């Protein structure tokens, strides 16, 4: 018998299942599809999100993303660029969801 059933193995559902399992619960994680999809736009993981993922046991190096250290904003002919407070990452949702579900 399970202590908890989590419906949806996206980032939020997977993180909830990991947290419950770490607290000692027997968790059943349900997902409608066997394969994870990949969002067309990709994903941006802030430095805070990366810290939360590491706390869940997700190694950022295994995500295979691209380091993001600066941000640029464009408005017509104008642009602005600045450094981020810490390193962020651009990563495929396919890889992110796969790593969370595997954990």
Secondary structure, 3 states (H helix, E strand, C coil): CCCEEEECCCHHHHHHHHHHHHCCCCEEEECCCCCCCCCCCCEEECHHHHHHHHHCCCCHHHHCCEEEEEEEEEECCEEEEEEEEEEEEEECHHHHHHHHHHC
